[in-house]
Amino acid sequence: MTNFWARTITGLSMVFILLATMAINYWFFAAAFLLVTILGLWEFYSLLSSKSSHPQKIFGTVAGALIYIVITLADFIPIFSDLPSHTHIPYLIFIVLFFLPFIFEIYRKKPHPMINVALTITGIIYIAIPFALLNLLNGPDAYRVWHFPVILVGFFLLTWLYDTGAYLYGKQFGKHKFFERVSPKKTWEGIVAGTIIALATAVGLNYLAPEIQLVDWFVMAILIAVFGTFGDLIESLFKRSLRIKDSGSILPGHGGILDRFDAIFLSVPFVFLYLFLRNLI
């Protein structure tokens, strides 16, 4: 099977699974991304484990999964909403978990302890928290059409179509390099084409879900285009520093978890912040 067909089949399968979990119940989506979070954290720490760095793989993966669960439960379970300080619960967990790696490192007897601690905490921030924020776009009170959470589906559609448009157009017509030192194949033509497609998608989303204003869809599209691109560049820089082509092989045609969700890691926090300030979530 060629890489094109492997990439296509895997991509379509992922789209189907994501849409199915969204339609069934927000708990199914949260459970699916808990698995993705665990796989992504383990992949991240495995790639960075070498003679010069030893991140705390087990602790980082467990802590990241725990933070993901706590953020999700704080939004999903009504009892938390009745507590005056319920919004502080996730942050209390963060405070404890972010300081434990410093203590654990004392007993590990590994070289470069501060690098190990830094990498452990980075994995949690970079992977677990963005994935947890996705659940806040898909909570019990999320605006839905045909059982689908509109904002979350819109976020994924904007991300996928921007990425696909930028890749295909850039590959066919791209001539001017965007950031050759980090990502030689990325071009200005591709980015512009992807952004236009994302904005056109925003118009379509507004037609299907007019309750969300067109300006909000436009802002989401721009944020995804800008920070999704930076997310892709960060992943490219990360892989170049390790001299690897893909972060893993769990997804045929796409590589690993980090390869597939690189744009989402950086765009989700900015989109979430905008939606929160606009009182849309």
Secondary structure by P-SEA (a helix, b strand, c coil): ccaaaaaaaaaaaaaaaaaaaaaacaaaaaaaaaaaaaaaaaaaaaaacccccccaaaaaaaaaaaaaaaaaaaaccccccccccccaaaaaaaaaaaaaaaaaaaaccccaaaaaaaaaaaaaaacaaaaaaaaaacccccccccccaaaaaaaaaaaaaaaaaaaaaaaccccccccccccccccaaaaaaaaaaaaaaaaaaaaacccccaaaaaaaaaaaaaaaaaaaaaaaaaaaaaccccccccccccccccccccccccaaaaaaaaaaaaccc
